[in-house]
Amino acid sequence: MDRRSTNSGSPFEARIGFARAVRVGSIIHVSGTAPVAADGQVVAPGDAYAQARYVLEIIERALEQLGARLDDVVRTRIYVTDISQWEAVGRAHHEFFGTIRPAATMVQVTALIDPAMLVEIEADAILATP
C-alpha cells in the first residue's frame, strides 16, 4: 500500500524524527500537534484558545497536503495542561468541527515539551476512497 507523509516545518519533527501526518491508503494519522511556529517559538503563550486554533490550522493544512479535509476527521485527541481551560479549547475545536463532530477526547496532562504550550491535538481521518 502507498505510504505518504507531510511535515509542517516544526523543528521538533526533524529533531525527534516524526512526520506531521502519515497517510496509508485511506487512513491519515496526524501527530500530536502543538502551537509551535516554524522558528520554534510557542505561539500565543498563555492563551489556550489561540493555541488551539493555531494547532487546528496546522492540522487542517496537513490533511489538505495529503488529499483530505476536516470533514474526513473521525477522531481527535486533545491534551491540555490545565483542564480549567477546557471551554476555551473546546470553543476552538467547535469552530473547526462543530458540524463534523468527530469522536473526541480531552484530557489534562502534567506537561508538554515547553511549559508555554497549553494544548496539543492529534487527529485521525478516513477518506471515502483511497
LINGIZI-V66290 format. One record per backbone hydrogen bond with DSSP energy under -1.0 kcal/mol. CO is the residue of the C=O (numbers start at 0). NH is the residue of the N-H. E is the energy in kcal/mol with one decimal. If there is no record, write none. Layout:
CO/NH/E, CO/NH/E
This chain:
1/24/-1.4, 3/22/-3.5, 5/19/-1.5, 5/20/-1.7, 9/12/-1.3, 10/14/-1.8, 11/15/-2.8, 12/16/-2.1, 12/17/-2.0, 19/30/-2.9, 20/5/-2.0, 21/28/-2.5, 22/3/-2.7, 23/26/-2.0, 25/126/-3.2, 26/23/-2.5, 27/124/-2.9, 28/21/-2.2, 29/122/-1.4, 32/120/-2.0, 33/35/-2.3, 34/42/-2.8, 36/39/-2.3, 40/36/-2.9, 43/46/-2.2, 46/50/-2.4, 47/51/-2.5, 48/52/-2.4, 49/53/-2.3, 50/54/-2.6, 51/55/-2.6, 52/56/-2.0, 53/57/-1.9, 54/58/-2.4, 55/59/-2.4, 56/60/-2.2, 57/61/-2.4, 58/62/-2.4, 59/63/-2.3, 60/64/-2.3, 62/67/-2.9, 63/66/-1.7, 68/71/-1.8, 69/72/-2.0, 71/125/-2.4, 73/102/-2.3, 74/123/-2.5, 75/104/-1.3, 76/121/-2.5, 77/106/-2.6, 78/119/-2.1, 79/108/-2.7, 81/84/-2.5, 82/85/-1.9, 84/88/-2.2, 85/89/-3.0, 86/90/-2.3, 87/91/-1.6, 88/92/-2.4, 89/93/-2.7, 90/94/-1.8, 91/95/-1.2, 92/96/-2.8, 93/97/-2.5, 96/100/-3.3, 102/75/-2.3, 104/77/-3.3, 106/79/-2.7, 113/116/-2.2, 117/80/-1.9, 119/78/-3.3, 120/32/-2.6, 121/76/-1.8, 122/29/-3.5, 123/73/-2.8, 123/74/-1.6, 124/27/-2.9
